[in-house]
Structures are given as structure tokens and as C-alpha cells.
Amino acid sequence: MLAPPGRILEDSKMTPASSNIWCANTSRMGIWTSAACLLLQLVLAVNPLLGAQEVSSPPASAFSVETASRAYLDRLPADKKARSDAYFEGGYWLQLWQFLYGAGLAVLLLHTGLSVRMRNLASRLVRFKPLQTAAYAIQYLILTALLSFPLTVYSDFFREHKYGLANQNFGGWFGDWSKGLLVNVILGSLLMMALFGIVRKLPRTWHIWGAIVTCGFLVLTIAIAPVFIAPLFNTYTSLTDPKVQDPILRIARANGIKVDKVFQMDASKQTTRISANVSGFLGTMRITLNDNLLRRCSLPEIEAVMAHEIGHYVLNHVFKMVVFLSVIFVIGFFWLRSGGTWLLQRFGGRWGINGIGDVAVTPLVVLLFTSYLFVLTPITNTLIRMQEMEADRFGLNAARQPDGFAEASLKLSEYRKMEPGPVEEWIFYDHPSGATRIRTAMRWKAENMGLETTIASPK
């Protein structure tokens, strides 16, 4: 089913407050280093225009990236770490069961003739071929959603409550599920009408044109989601607190984004998770943070998170993701043509399916395409994770809040395993792990502490 779009992870300069953080980290070096830190703060705060004097930070070697990272990671209590590990590792199995469950439903619809009976009913209801496709699509999408409901309610409701990640009662959750189903039925029916129309009119090159149409549909969905889909699930308002909004807007404008507002959403009615996202495409692009982030995080954390999201915008990640998914679709449609043709030659008569242009073939198409995407999971996760790492580095450079970034990453431990193995992270993580993100922040902090800062008088 389609779901509201979503994603995660500040503008400030080196201030006395941030040098206080550095001093706290080096206090173990003794009273003389502490005195030097105090002197540095006084120089920065009291007389920032000393003529052509140079003030040097201690060398990077005085700050251990691994020690600082471990200090953050060790703040996570053992019971909470075990809980988040269990939740995230359980998600590995959940992905497998969801795939197998969906594959089983596809086989069930084919072998029992349910798909053919739905096609026949659609043919009796209307004579116009595109409307027959729509009538079949409505039956198929509703039936598969209902058959999948037991697993869905476990994974999205009971499991989330078990781990303390959900606030919604069952009635509220069911209402959102029903709205999601409605959106899925409308958009899915339109897409199926277009694709089966192409198959019937262009039987030799349908896989090429089908991939192109699917890519266009993807762009359309991304464009309309922030305006028409996301507001069905949450209320979006402009962020008005200047203490929060102004630093975010400064970062945005400093990086070439002509923006005058940031949006907030009432995600706390559904979840306890902190998050922010960049969504939309072309004229509908917007940057949004949820109210959990506002309520639970400090200003440096919020700046770090939002600088990350601005990074997605500046680095054109939405556009790049569209290109990447388009390649996935093109290869996938070639796989559908070859795999679907072979299977129909062997089993089409037994199933009562007349060819690839018969809407009753839909379960087979879904089975082939979801199998293809399941195999590609490590690759798609890696591509997304690379974009997230780029946005992490952009956010650190833009906001200059490494400790805020590390604190926010620590909060994500509520539902993400913090320290996976390298193979585990490569296969299952579509974002960098918490340990990776904290080390990235501490490495940025170490390298910037090692730079000399020259304070020159105006000419």
C-alpha cells in the first residue's frame, strides 16, 4: 500500500557555548588546559575584532574520535539497547515473512482461480476495457489488503505498541489504514488502467513503454503527495517559533533555497518517533519536522536534523532517487516480459489466463516484481544509505552542531539497532546506523577542532 512519504536528520557558528562543549570533553587534561579553554572563550566572546591576531584550537590529536563516540554509545542503558536491538532485528524476519506472505497470496489467487473470477465479474459489470481493468483492480486491491490484514495489524499496530513506539488507539490506526487503502485503490486503479492499455496496444514493446509510464506515475505521485495525500493522515502547519524557525531558514537561504517557511506535523498522535522529511517534487517540495522532534529535542539537535533535510534538497536527492528508481523499473519490466512469458507458456492454460494483456495475470506480475525487488534489497538500501550519509555530512557542515547531531542519533536508538556488523548494515540499513552517524559527527568535530581560526581586523 502507498503510505505517506517520510525521512531523517543545523546554521550556527563557533560560539562560546560550543567551545564550552569542547572544554568539557578535554577537562581530563588538567587545570592548565581548562584555563586555556576559558581564555579562548573570553577572546571569542569579549573582543572578536582583535587586530590580525591568530587563535589556534588544540590539535586534533587532543580529541579522540573513538573515545568521544564510545562515550555517547555507552550512555544507552543495556536494557534499552537490548530492546531496540530486538525490535530492529525482528524487522529482518518481518521483511521475509511479509514477502513470503505476499507471494503466497499471489499463488493462492492464481491456483484457486480467484483472479480469473474477479476478471469475469469485471467483464460482466462493464463493457469498456479500461473500466473492466479498473473494476478488476478495485477487487484485487481490496481483497489482497483484507487477506494481508492479520499480518499488517500485527506489524503496524500490535508490534509498535509492544515496543512503546505508538500512541494511536486501534480506532485511530484503523482509520488511517482505511484512508491508505482508499488512496491505494484510486492510484493503483489508474496505474493498472494505463499499463494494461499499453500492453494491449503495444504487445511487442509494452515493457519499454510500461516502464516509462510507471516512472511518470512515480513523479506524479511524489509531486502530489505533500499537497493531497499527506494531509489525509496528519495536520500540517507553518512553524512559527522564531527560535526554531529562524536558524533553519538561515541555513536554507545560505545554501540557495528561497524559502520563507518550514512545516510541522502532528505525528505524536500516531507515534513517539522523532523525524523530519523532505518531500515533494518540482513546485511541491517542502521541508517538514514532526512535533515529537520539537518537543523532545534541544535547539542544536533540531538544527542538526533540519540541516540534514535541507541537504537532501540542495543535493537534489529527490530527483536522483527518481532516476535511480526509473532504472529499477526499466530492468524490472524486462524481467516481467521474460519471466512472465515463460510462466504463462507453462501454466497460463491451467490458470485460465489468456496472456500478458489479461488483467487476471496481475497476481503473477506482482509475484515477479516483488521477488525482483526483494532480491535487490541490499542494493536499494545501499543507494538510499549513501544519500543519507551525504546529507549527514552536508548537515554537519551547514549547521556545525556535531553534538546536536550525535544526540539526535542517540534518540534514534529507540527503534534502530545502534551497532550492527558491517554486513548487517549493508543488507538491512537504508540509513547509516547510530554508531556510524555518531562517529561521523565526532570525526567532523575532531577535524574542525584542529583547524586554525584567524580573526582579522576590518580594513
Backbone torsions as a table, in degrees:
resi	resn	phi	psi	omega
1	MET	NA	149.2	174.9
2	LEU	-70.8	147.9	-179.6
3	ALA	-134.2	158.4	177.1
4	PRO	-57.4	141.5	-178.0
5	PRO	-66.2	154.5	178.1
6	GLY	-159.4	170.0	172.6
7	ARG	173.1	167.5	178.9
8	ILE	-136.0	164.6	157.9
9	LEU	102.9	NA	NA
10	GLU	NA	140.5	179.6
11	ASP	-102.4	116.8	169.6
12	SER	-151.9	162.2	179.6
13	LYS	-108.1	179.9	177.6
14	MET	-71.2	112.9	-175.5
15	THR	-116.4	167.4	173.5
16	PRO	-54.3	-34.3	178.9
17	ALA	-63.6	-42.7	-178.9
18	SER	-72.0	-31.6	175.5
19	SER	-70.7	-27.0	172.6
20	ASN	-60.2	-41.5	177.7
21	ILE	-58.6	-45.5	-178.9
22	TRP	-62.6	-43.0	-179.5
23	CYS	-62.3	-39.5	179.4
24	ALA	-61.9	-34.9	-179.2
25	ASN	-74.1	-20.6	-176.3
26	THR	-110.5	10.0	-175.4
27	SER	-62.9	-23.6	179.8
28	ARG	-67.1	-11.9	-177.1
29	MET	-79.5	-9.7	173.3
30	GLY	117.0	173.9	-173.2
31	ILE	-67.0	-33.1	-177.6
32	TRP	-69.1	-38.1	176.2
33	THR	-66.3	-39.2	177.3
34	SER	-62.1	-40.3	178.0
35	ALA	-63.7	-40.7	178.7
36	ALA	-62.6	-39.4	178.1
37	CYS	-62.4	-44.0	179.3
38	LEU	-60.8	-43.7	178.9
39	LEU	-60.6	-42.2	179.2
40	LEU	-60.5	-43.2	179.0
41	GLN	-61.9	-42.4	-179.7
42	LEU	-63.3	-40.5	179.0
43	VAL	-62.6	-43.2	-177.9
44	LEU	-70.3	-38.9	-172.0
45	ALA	-86.8	-35.8	-171.3
46	VAL	-90.3	-40.3	-174.2
47	ASN	-139.0	76.6	-176.1
48	PRO	-73.5	-3.5	-176.8
49	LEU	-117.9	37.2	176.5
50	LEU	-64.2	133.0	-172.3
51	GLY	-64.9	113.1	169.4
52	ALA	51.7	28.3	176.2
53	GLN	-91.0	151.0	178.9
54	GLU	-113.6	134.4	177.4
55	VAL	-118.9	119.1	-175.6
56	SER	-104.3	133.1	172.0
57	SER	-73.5	158.9	175.7
58	PRO	-59.5	155.0	-179.2
59	PRO	-62.3	153.5	-178.1
60	ALA	-58.9	-27.1	-178.2
61	SER	-64.7	-18.1	178.5
62	ALA	-74.6	-9.7	-177.0
63	PHE	-121.4	121.0	-179.1
64	SER	-94.5	117.7	178.7
65	VAL	-59.7	-46.2	-176.5
66	GLU	-67.5	-39.5	179.1
67	THR	-64.7	-45.2	179.6
68	ALA	-64.8	-40.6	178.8
69	SER	-64.4	-45.1	-179.7
70	ARG	-63.2	-33.8	177.8
71	ALA	-61.2	-40.4	176.3
72	TYR	-67.0	-49.4	-175.8
73	LEU	-63.1	-33.5	-178.8
74	ASP	-74.6	-9.7	176.3
75	ARG	-73.7	-15.0	-179.6
76	LEU	-79.7	114.9	-179.0
77	PRO	-59.5	151.1	-175.3
78	ALA	-60.0	-39.1	-178.3
79	ASP	-67.9	-38.9	178.5
80	LYS	-70.7	-35.3	177.4
81	LYS	-64.8	-44.2	178.5
82	ALA	-62.5	-36.7	-179.6
83	ARG	-66.7	-47.9	-179.3
84	SER	-68.1	-36.4	176.5
85	ASP	-61.9	-43.9	-179.6
86	ALA	-63.9	-40.5	179.7
87	TYR	-63.5	-47.8	-175.1
88	PHE	-71.0	-42.0	179.2
89	GLU	-66.8	-33.7	174.0
90	GLY	-61.6	-29.1	177.1
91	GLY	-64.4	-28.4	176.8
92	TYR	-60.9	-49.0	-180.0
93	TRP	-66.4	-36.2	-179.7
94	LEU	-61.6	-39.5	176.5
95	GLN	-59.6	-42.0	179.6
96	LEU	-65.7	-46.9	-178.6
97	TRP	-64.8	-37.7	178.2
98	GLN	-63.6	-41.0	177.5
99	PHE	-64.3	-47.7	-178.6
100	LEU	-65.0	-37.7	178.6
101	TYR	-63.3	-46.1	178.3
102	GLY	-63.5	-39.8	177.6
103	ALA	-63.7	-40.7	178.6
104	GLY	-62.7	-39.8	177.7
105	LEU	-63.1	-40.7	179.6
106	ALA	-61.9	-46.1	179.2
107	VAL	-63.5	-40.6	178.3
108	LEU	-59.1	-46.8	-178.4
109	LEU	-64.9	-33.8	180.0
110	LEU	-75.6	-49.8	-172.1
111	HIS	-76.5	-26.5	178.0
112	THR	-87.6	-8.6	-178.8
113	GLY	81.4	6.3	179.7
114	LEU	-60.3	-38.8	-179.7
115	SER	-64.3	-41.9	178.3
116	VAL	-65.3	-40.3	179.3
117	ARG	-65.2	-36.7	175.4
118	MET	-65.9	-38.1	176.4
119	ARG	-63.4	-44.2	-179.5
120	ASN	-63.9	-40.1	177.8
121	LEU	-63.2	-43.3	178.3
122	ALA	-61.1	-37.4	179.7
123	SER	-67.2	-35.1	178.8
124	ARG	-74.2	-30.7	-177.5
125	LEU	-72.2	-41.8	-176.8
126	VAL	-139.3	154.8	-179.4
127	ARG	-99.3	-26.2	-176.4
128	PHE	-73.9	123.1	-173.1
129	LYS	-53.9	-48.8	179.5
130	PRO	-59.0	-37.4	178.8
131	LEU	-72.3	-30.5	173.0
132	GLN	-61.7	-41.9	177.4
133	THR	-61.8	-43.6	179.5
134	ALA	-63.3	-40.7	-180.0
135	ALA	-64.2	-40.4	176.2
136	TYR	-64.9	-45.8	-177.0
137	ALA	-58.2	-41.4	-179.9
138	ILE	-62.7	-45.9	177.9
139	GLN	-61.3	-47.3	-176.3
140	TYR	-62.1	-48.0	-175.7
141	LEU	-67.1	-39.2	179.3
142	ILE	-70.4	-44.0	-179.1
143	LEU	-62.8	-46.6	-179.1
144	THR	-67.2	-33.5	176.6
145	ALA	-65.2	-41.0	179.8
146	LEU	-69.0	-41.9	178.8
147	LEU	-66.8	-28.2	178.8
148	SER	-87.4	-6.2	-171.7
149	PHE	-58.0	-42.7	-179.8
150	PRO	-57.2	-43.5	179.1
151	LEU	-70.8	-37.0	179.7
152	THR	-64.8	-44.5	-178.1
153	VAL	-67.8	-32.6	175.3
154	TYR	-67.1	-51.5	-172.6
155	SER	-70.8	-38.1	-172.4
156	ASP	-97.7	-17.7	-179.2
157	PHE	-117.8	-65.7	-174.2
158	PHE	-64.0	-42.8	-178.3
159	ARG	-67.1	-39.7	178.4
160	GLU	-64.3	-39.4	177.2
161	HIS	-69.7	-37.2	179.9
162	LYS	-58.6	-37.3	-178.8
163	TYR	-96.9	12.0	175.2
164	GLY	68.4	30.3	-176.7
165	LEU	-106.9	-1.2	-176.4
166	ALA	-124.5	146.5	177.2
167	ASN	-112.1	-19.0	-170.7
168	GLN	-76.4	140.5	171.3
169	ASN	-78.2	173.1	-174.4
170	PHE	-63.8	-37.7	-180.0
171	GLY	-61.4	-44.7	177.9
172	GLY	-64.7	-41.9	179.0
173	TRP	-63.5	-43.8	-179.7
174	PHE	-63.6	-36.1	176.4
175	GLY	-61.3	-44.1	177.4
176	ASP	-65.6	-39.6	177.9
177	TRP	-61.5	-41.0	-179.5
178	SER	-66.4	-40.7	177.5
179	LYS	-65.5	-38.5	177.0
180	GLY	-63.6	-39.4	177.1
181	LEU	-63.3	-42.0	179.0
182	LEU	-61.1	-46.0	177.5
183	VAL	-61.0	-42.1	-179.6
184	ASN	-62.6	-41.9	-179.6
185	VAL	-64.8	-44.1	-178.5
186	ILE	-65.2	-53.6	-177.1
187	LEU	-69.5	-39.5	179.3
188	GLY	-63.7	-39.3	178.7
189	SER	-64.4	-43.0	178.9
190	LEU	-62.1	-43.4	-179.5
191	LEU	-65.6	-43.3	-179.7
192	MET	-65.2	-38.0	176.4
193	MET	-59.6	-43.9	-179.5
194	ALA	-66.7	-45.0	-175.2
195	LEU	-68.7	-44.3	-179.6
196	PHE	-70.9	-29.0	173.1
197	GLY	-63.2	-40.4	177.7
198	ILE	-65.4	-43.1	-179.3
199	VAL	-60.5	-41.1	-177.8
200	ARG	-71.4	-37.0	-176.8
201	LYS	-85.2	-28.5	-176.3
202	LEU	-128.4	69.9	-173.3
203	PRO	-64.0	-23.1	-178.2
204	ARG	-90.7	-31.0	-174.6
205	THR	-119.9	20.2	-176.3
206	TRP	-60.7	-31.8	-177.3
207	HIS	-66.8	-32.5	178.3
208	ILE	-72.4	-52.4	-178.2
209	TRP	-69.0	-31.5	176.8
210	GLY	-63.6	-40.2	177.3
211	ALA	-64.5	-40.6	-179.9
212	ILE	-64.0	-45.8	179.8
213	VAL	-63.7	-40.4	179.4
214	THR	-63.7	-39.6	177.3
215	CYS	-63.8	-42.4	177.0
216	GLY	-63.2	-38.5	178.6
217	PHE	-65.7	-36.5	176.6
218	LEU	-60.7	-46.8	178.8
219	VAL	-60.5	-44.0	178.9
220	LEU	-60.4	-44.2	-179.1
221	THR	-63.7	-43.4	178.6
222	ILE	-62.7	-37.8	-177.9
223	ALA	-69.3	-40.7	-175.6
224	ILE	-86.5	-17.4	-174.1
225	ALA	-56.3	-49.3	-177.9
226	PRO	-65.4	-27.0	-173.9
227	VAL	-92.3	-39.4	-171.8
228	PHE	-114.2	-28.1	-174.8
229	ILE	-97.7	-53.8	-177.1
230	ALA	-55.6	-40.1	179.6
231	PRO	-65.2	-12.4	175.5
232	LEU	-69.8	-23.9	-173.6
233	PHE	-107.7	-27.4	-177.5
234	ASN	-144.3	159.9	176.3
235	THR	-95.3	128.0	-178.9
236	TYR	-110.0	127.6	178.1
237	THR	-133.5	160.9	177.3
238	SER	-73.8	138.3	175.3
239	LEU	-73.4	126.3	-173.5
240	THR	-114.0	-14.5	-178.9
241	ASP	-69.5	112.3	-175.9
242	PRO	-63.5	-28.0	178.9
243	LYS	-63.4	-31.5	179.4
244	VAL	-93.4	-45.1	-173.0
245	GLN	-70.0	-42.9	-172.3
246	ASP	-61.6	-45.3	177.4
247	PRO	-61.5	-37.0	179.3
248	ILE	-65.1	-44.4	179.7
249	LEU	-66.2	-34.3	177.6
250	ARG	-63.8	-43.5	178.2
251	ILE	-61.8	-44.0	-178.4
252	ALA	-62.2	-50.2	-177.6
253	ARG	-66.0	-35.6	178.9
254	ALA	-65.3	-19.7	-179.7
255	ASN	-109.6	23.7	170.7
256	GLY	83.6	13.5	179.1
257	ILE	-97.4	117.5	178.1
258	LYS	-85.1	93.4	-175.9
259	VAL	-138.2	145.6	179.8
260	ASP	-125.2	5.4	178.7
261	LYS	-152.1	153.8	173.3
262	VAL	-124.1	142.2	-177.1
263	PHE	-100.2	150.0	172.5
264	GLN	-125.4	151.4	-178.9
265	MET	-130.8	153.7	-175.4
266	ASP	-89.5	59.7	-178.3
267	ALA	-67.1	-19.5	-176.5
268	SER	-64.4	-17.4	177.2
269	LYS	-71.2	-17.3	-178.6
270	GLN	-112.4	-39.0	-168.8
271	THR	-142.5	162.6	174.7
272	THR	-96.4	-4.7	-173.3
273	ARG	-70.9	144.6	170.5
274	ILE	-89.5	141.9	177.5
275	SER	-166.4	166.6	172.0
276	ALA	-149.5	164.3	179.5
277	ASN	-155.5	156.7	167.4
278	VAL	-111.5	127.0	-176.2
279	SER	-137.1	166.4	179.3
280	GLY	94.5	-179.9	-176.6
281	PHE	-157.0	143.5	180.0
282	LEU	56.3	-117.4	-173.3
283	GLY	-80.5	-5.1	-177.5
284	THR	-106.4	10.0	-178.6
285	MET	-63.5	133.6	176.4
286	ARG	-147.3	153.6	178.4
287	ILE	-109.8	127.2	-172.9
288	THR	-132.6	141.9	170.7
289	LEU	-123.3	149.7	-179.0
290	ASN	-93.0	163.5	-174.2
291	ASP	-69.3	-22.0	173.9
292	ASN	-63.7	-40.1	177.4
293	LEU	-61.7	-43.0	179.8
294	LEU	-65.4	-39.2	-174.3
295	ARG	-81.0	-34.4	-169.2
296	ARG	-101.5	-12.4	-172.2
297	CYS	-116.3	151.6	176.3
298	SER	-75.5	168.6	178.8
299	LEU	-60.3	-43.3	176.6
300	PRO	-60.0	-37.5	177.5
301	GLU	-65.0	-45.1	-179.8
302	ILE	-62.1	-42.9	178.2
303	GLU	-61.6	-41.1	179.9
304	ALA	-62.8	-45.0	-179.8
305	VAL	-63.5	-46.9	-175.7
306	MET	-71.7	-31.1	174.4
307	ALA	-63.9	-37.1	173.9
308	HIS	-59.0	-47.0	-179.4
309	GLU	-65.2	-39.0	176.0
310	ILE	-61.9	-34.0	176.5
311	GLY	-59.5	-41.3	176.4
312	HIS	-57.3	-41.3	-178.9
313	TYR	-66.9	-52.3	-175.7
314	VAL	-64.1	-37.4	-177.3
315	LEU	-85.5	8.0	175.6
316	ASN	57.5	39.2	-176.5
317	HIS	-68.6	-32.5	178.4
318	VAL	-63.9	-46.5	178.8
319	PHE	-62.7	-44.6	179.9
320	LYS	-63.1	-36.5	178.3
321	MET	-67.4	-36.8	175.7
322	VAL	-61.1	-43.5	178.5
323	VAL	-62.7	-44.9	-179.8
324	PHE	-61.2	-46.2	179.8
325	LEU	-67.0	-31.2	177.2
326	SER	-62.9	-41.1	176.2
327	VAL	-62.4	-42.5	177.4
328	ILE	-58.4	-43.8	-179.6
329	PHE	-64.7	-44.1	-178.7
330	VAL	-59.5	-49.2	179.0
331	ILE	-63.4	-39.9	-179.5
332	GLY	-62.9	-37.3	179.7
333	PHE	-71.2	-33.2	173.4
334	PHE	-64.9	-37.8	176.4
335	TRP	-65.2	-39.5	177.9
336	LEU	-62.2	-41.7	-178.5
337	ARG	-63.7	-49.4	-176.9
338	SER	-71.9	-49.2	-178.9
339	GLY	-67.1	-41.9	179.9
340	GLY	-65.6	-41.4	178.8
341	THR	-61.3	-45.0	-178.9
342	TRP	-63.7	-44.7	-178.7
343	LEU	-68.4	-36.6	179.1
344	LEU	-68.6	-34.7	176.6
345	GLN	-63.1	-34.0	-177.4
346	ARG	-87.6	-39.6	-170.9
347	PHE	-121.7	-6.3	-174.9
348	GLY	-56.9	-42.6	179.5
349	GLY	-64.1	-41.8	179.2
350	ARG	-63.7	-37.2	-179.4
351	TRP	-80.5	-17.0	-176.9
352	GLY	81.0	24.8	-178.9
353	ILE	-101.8	131.0	-171.4
354	ASN	-86.2	-11.8	-178.9
355	GLY	155.8	-179.0	-176.3
356	ILE	-67.2	-18.6	178.1
357	GLY	-87.6	-1.5	178.0
358	ASP	-83.4	124.2	-176.7
359	VAL	-60.9	-21.9	179.2
360	ALA	-65.5	-11.5	178.4
361	VAL	-76.9	-7.0	-174.2
362	THR	-51.7	-46.1	178.3
363	PRO	-59.0	-36.1	178.0
364	LEU	-66.6	-42.5	178.0
365	VAL	-60.7	-44.8	179.5
366	VAL	-63.3	-42.0	179.6
367	LEU	-61.4	-46.3	-179.0
368	LEU	-66.1	-43.3	-175.2
369	PHE	-73.2	-39.4	178.3
370	THR	-68.9	-33.4	175.2
371	SER	-63.5	-42.7	177.6
372	TYR	-60.4	-46.9	-180.0
373	LEU	-67.8	-35.3	179.2
374	PHE	-63.0	-43.5	178.3
375	VAL	-64.2	-33.3	-178.3
376	LEU	-81.8	0.7	-174.9
377	THR	-49.5	-49.0	179.8
378	PRO	-61.6	-34.1	-179.0
379	ILE	-72.8	-47.8	179.4
380	THR	-64.0	-40.5	176.5
381	ASN	-60.4	-41.8	-178.8
382	THR	-65.3	-43.0	178.9
383	LEU	-62.0	-44.2	178.5
384	ILE	-66.2	-41.8	-179.0
385	ARG	-63.0	-36.7	177.3
386	MET	-62.6	-41.2	176.3
387	GLN	-63.9	-40.4	178.8
388	GLU	-64.0	-38.7	177.7
389	MET	-65.8	-38.6	175.4
390	GLU	-61.4	-43.8	179.2
391	ALA	-67.7	-33.7	175.4
392	ASP	-59.0	-49.0	-178.0
393	ARG	-66.9	-40.0	176.4
394	PHE	-59.7	-46.0	-178.3
395	GLY	-62.2	-38.7	177.2
396	LEU	-64.3	-43.6	179.5
397	ASN	-68.7	-33.2	-177.3
398	ALA	-80.4	-42.6	-175.7
399	ALA	-93.2	-27.8	-179.1
400	ARG	56.7	46.2	-179.8
401	GLN	-128.7	67.5	-177.1
402	PRO	-62.7	-37.2	179.6
403	ASP	-72.5	-34.9	174.1
404	GLY	-63.2	-40.4	178.0
405	PHE	-63.6	-43.3	179.9
406	ALA	-65.3	-40.7	178.9
407	GLU	-62.8	-43.0	178.7
408	ALA	-64.2	-39.8	178.2
409	SER	-62.8	-36.2	179.1
410	LEU	-64.7	-36.4	179.3
411	LYS	-65.9	-27.1	179.4
412	LEU	-69.5	-10.6	178.7
413	SER	-64.7	-12.3	179.0
414	GLU	-62.0	-28.3	-178.1
415	TYR	-139.0	11.3	175.2
416	ARG	-131.2	135.6	175.1
417	LYS	-65.0	126.8	-171.2
418	MET	-78.8	-36.3	-172.1
419	GLU	-128.5	75.5	177.4
420	PRO	-80.8	165.9	170.3
421	GLY	-74.0	163.2	-176.4
422	PRO	-61.5	-41.8	178.8
423	VAL	-67.5	-40.9	178.2
424	GLU	-59.4	-43.9	179.8
425	GLU	-66.1	-39.0	-179.1
426	TRP	-64.0	-39.9	-175.4
427	ILE	-81.0	-46.5	-165.4
428	PHE	-104.8	-13.2	-172.3
429	TYR	-100.4	120.2	172.6
430	ASP	-95.7	1.5	168.9
431	HIS	-130.0	155.7	172.8
432	PRO	-59.9	147.2	177.0
433	SER	-66.1	163.9	178.7
434	GLY	-59.4	-40.4	179.2
435	ALA	-63.4	-42.1	177.9
436	THR	-62.1	-42.5	-177.9
437	ARG	-68.4	-41.0	179.4
438	ILE	-65.7	-41.9	177.4
439	ARG	-64.3	-36.8	176.0
440	THR	-61.4	-43.3	179.7
441	ALA	-66.5	-42.3	-179.4
442	MET	-70.8	-32.0	176.0
443	ARG	-67.3	-41.5	175.9
444	TRP	-60.5	-42.3	-179.0
445	LYS	-64.0	-43.3	-179.8
446	ALA	-63.6	-44.9	-177.9
447	GLU	-67.8	-36.4	179.6
448	ASN	-76.7	-27.7	173.7
449	MET	-67.8	-26.7	-178.0
450	GLY	-81.8	-8.4	-179.1
451	LEU	-82.1	147.4	174.6
452	GLU	-84.2	137.2	177.8
453	THR	-107.5	118.5	-179.4
454	THR	-101.4	123.7	-179.9
455	ILE	-109.7	106.8	-173.8
456	ALA	-106.2	149.9	177.4
457	SER	-78.4	150.6	179.1
458	PRO	-66.6	149.4	179.6
459	LYS	-90.1	NA	NA
